[in-house]
């Protein structure tokens, strides 16, 4: 009798399956038992590749953040910040259910620390004091995390009567869902440009 086929596990396959599960059902749905079922193995088999669920999530977050582009700082601190913010948002937007975990901070994740190091180094190299550079990095993160977590425009009802009858100043709000992507993108750009304009003035006064 041939031996039953046992799926071959690898760290990459485990991360991919876990991320697919989180993308569909959220962070709360991920457990080592459910992941093992998805992979067609016993839960015990996973532990030889990853010690615990948090270690797995850190590995996934590391992989995601590793795709953020920080090369724009070669063109200067301002275009670098803009390019970094847009790339950061785009990468997180691909996996919104992972954003709450990523938002906790870099911990010991290599990709997150390399990203922070690149940003901080570029800002300090451009003349920003270290404290200011830290605050700028944090400010961009706040904008990006907020934009990647949810859609402002998509959160409105498309029932026009709801607004006409009770909220007259929102009489066009029922149209927001139809243009959610455009509104959200433009709102992100407005916030980013406001930050950069403020920083231009501060940098000129250094």
Residue, then its C-alpha position, 0 to 999 in steps of 0.5 A: x500500500x502506498x503511503x498517504x500523501x502528506x502536503x509538503x510544508x515550507x515557511x513560505x507556504x505557511x505564510x501564504x496560507x495564513x495571509x489568505x485566511x486573514x485576508x478573507x476572515x480577519x485576524x481573529x479567524x487565524x489559529x494554528x488549528x484552522x491553518x493546519x486544516x487549510x494546509x491539510x496537516x496536523x497542527x503539530x506539524x506547523x510548530x516545527x516551522x513556526x513557534x507560535x501564532x504571533x511569530x507567524x504574524x510577525x513573519x507575515x508583517x515582515x514580508x508585507x512591509x518588505x515591499x514598501x519602497x523607501x528609495x525615493x529619498x535619493x531625490x530628497x527628503x520631501x519627494x522621499x516622504x511622499x513616495x514612501x507614504x504612497x507606497x506604504x499605503x498601497x502595500x497595506x491596502x492590499x491586506x487591510x485585515x493585517x493593518x491592526x497587527x502591523x500598526x502595533x509597531x516594528x517590534x523586532x521585525x527586520x523589514x520594519x526596522x530597516x524601513x524606519x532606519x532608512x526614513x530616519x536616516x534620510x531625514x536626519x541627513x537632510x538636516x532634520x533634528x533626530x526628534x523632529x525626524x522621529x515625529x515626522x515618521x510617526x506623522x506619516x505612519x498615522x496618515x497611512x494607517x488611518x487611510x489603509x484601515x478603512x474607507x471614509x467615503x464607503x461608510x456612508x449609506x446610499x439612501x438619499x432620503x436618509x440625509x434629505x430628511x434628517x441631515x440637510x448639510x449632507x444632501x450629497x452624501x449618498x453619492x460618496x459610495x459611488x466615488x469612494x476610491x476617488x474620494x479616499x485617494x484625494x483625501x489622502x493626497x490632501x492630508x499628505x500635501x498639508x503635512x508636506x507644506x507644513x514641513x517645508x516651512x519648518x525645514x526652511x527655518x532650521 
